[in-house]
Amino acid sequence: MDGYETEAKFHIRNLGRIESRLLELKARLIQPRIHEINLRFDNAGDELRSSLRVLRLRQDEKARLTFKGPSVEQAGGILSRREIEFVVEDFDKAREFLEALGYRVVVFYEKFRATYELGTSHIMLDELPYGHFLEIEGENAEEIRKVADLLGLDWGAMVRAGYHALFDRVSGKFKIDPSQLSFAALEKVKITADDLEIRPAD
C-alpha cells in the first residue's frame, strides 16, 4: 500500500457471521485474534492532534511505532493517509524514548483484532470496548468496495470517524475519561450505535 493507508471502516453487529463469510471466500487468516495495547502520544501543545496527525506505539505480537498523516477523502468516502510504521525491539524503551523527546501519552486504548487477507486486501475484525468493527484496507477505493460487497456490507453505513473520534462522542455523555478507552473503564457502560452516531453495516 506503498506508505499510504487506504481503508473503510464499518460497525458490525455479528463478527462471527462476517468471519464465516470470509472463510467461504477462502480468505487467509494472517493474524489470529490478538489483544492490542495502544498508546497515542502528543506534545504539550497537542500539536499532532490539532494537525490531524497521529504518533502511536502499539503492542500486539510485536511492538510497533507508527506515524499517520492527515486523512484525505477519496471517491466513495474512503479515507487515505500517509503511514510510516516499523517494528521496535522493546515497547517500554520506545515509550521512554518518546517521553524523553517531550511527548506524553494522551490516549490509552485497547482492542482485540484478527486479520484476514483476501486478494490484495486486508480485513481486520476489531472488538473494542464500545462495539465491534471491521476495517478493509486495500490499494484503492474500487478494491475496497468490491470486498465490502462480497461481505454483504451496507456501503452507506461506512464509518467516517476514527476510533478516538467515536469515543469522543460518548465519553462526556457517560462521564468516562476520554484518555482511557479500555475494557475496564467501559465494563459497566452500555454504549449503542445511536450513542456513537453510526449504524451497523451488516
N, C-alpha and C positions, 0 to 999 in steps of 0.2 A: 504494500500500500504506500510504498515509496515516501516515508516520512510524513504522511498525512493519514489521519484517522477519518474515515468517511463512514457514517453509521446512521441507523434509525433505531429508535427505542420504542417499545410498546409495553403497556401494562397488561399483565396476563393473570387470569383467574385460575387456570389449571395448567401448571407447568408440566405435570405428568402426561397430559394429553399431547402437549407440544412435543415432548421428548419421544413419545411413541410415534408421532408423525415423522420426526427426524430419522428414527430407526427404519421406518418404512421407506424413506427416501434414500436409505443407505448412507446417511451422514456418518462421519467418523468421529468418535469421541477422542479428542486430543488432550483434554484436561478433565479428568473426573472431578466431581463435586469437591470443592475445597473451601476452607474458611479463609477469607481475606481480611487482613488488618490494613487500614489505610490512614496515613497522616497527611493532611494538607497543610502546607506552610505558607506564610506571608511575612512581610516585614512590618515594622512598627506602624507604617503609614498605610498598610493594606493596599499597597500599590499593585500587587498582582491581581487581586480580586477586582479592583476598580478598573483595571485594563483588560479584564476578562481572560487573564492568563492563570494557569494552574501549575503549581510545583507540588509534586506528590511523592511520598515514599510509601511503597506497598510491600507487604509480606504475604506471600502465598507459599508455593513450593520453593520460591526463591525470593530474594529481596531485590526490588526494582525501584529506580529513581526515574521519575517522569516529568517532563515539561510539556504543557499543552498551550498552544496559542489561542487567540480568539476564534470562535466558531464563525464560519461563513455558510449561509444557507444556499443550497444548490436547488436544482429543479426538483419539484415534488416535496419540498420542505426538508430534505435530507441535509444534515449538518456535516461539514468537513472542517477539520482544523489541523494545523501543524502539530506533530507529535514527535518528541525525542525521548526514547526510553532505553535504558540499559540496566543490566544486572550489576548489583554491588555485592561485595563479599559479606558484609556484616550490617544488618539492619540498624542495630543500636549505634554503631560507629558512624553510619551515614547520618542518622538523626543528630548525633553530637556534632558532626561536621557542619551540617546546615545551621544548627543553633549557634555555632561558633562564628558563622558568617553573618549573624544578626537575624536569621529567620526564626520564627516561632510557630508552634503547632496552633492552627486556628480551628481545625475540624478533625475530630476522630470519627471514622466511620468504618463499619464492617458489613460484610455480606458473605453469603455462600454463592459460589459460581461454578458452573460446569460449562465447558466449551466444546462445541462440535464444529466440524469442518464439512461444508457441502460445496463441492466445486472449489472456487477460489474465495468463497465467503466463510466467515466465522460467525457462529451463532452462539451467543452467551446467554445462559439461563441463570438469572440472578434472583436470589432470595434476600431481600432487605428487611430491616426491622419494621417497615411500614407497608410491605407488599412485595409481590413478585413481578419481575420484569424480564423482557427479552430484548437483547440488542443484536442487530445484524450489522456486521462490519464487512464492507466489500470494496471493490475497486471503483465502482461508480453507482449512480442512482438506479440505473436500469437493472443492474445485477441485484441490488438490494431489494428492489421492488419485485423481481422475479421470485426471490426466496420468500418474501412475505406472502406472495400469492400462493406459493406451494404449501405454506404452513396455514393457509386459510385465515390470514390476519386482515382485519379491517384497516386499510391504509389510512383512512380518515381519522383513526384513533391514535395516530403516531404522537408520541410524547415529545414535545419540542423544548423540554427543560431538562437540565441535568439533575442528578440525584440530590445534590445540595440545594438547588433552587426549589425542588419539590418540597424538601424538608423545611425550607424557609416559610413555605405557605402554611405549615401547620404547627411549627414549633411555638409560635406565640399563642395561638388558639388553645393549645393543650399544655401551655406553660412548661415546655421542655427546653432544656439548654440547647441552643442551636449549634453548639460545638460538639455535641455528643450524640451522633447518630449510631446508637448501639442497641443491641437486643435487650440489654439490661435496662436501659433508660426508657424503652418503649414497651417493656414487658406487660404493663397493666393498662396500656393505652390502645384503644380501638380506633384506627385511622382508616377511613374509607376512601374510595376513588373520588367521591364527591368532595371530600375534605381536601384532597390533593388537586382538585380541579382538572381531573383527567377521566377517561373512561376506558374500560377494558377493550382489547382488540380481538379477543377470542370469544 
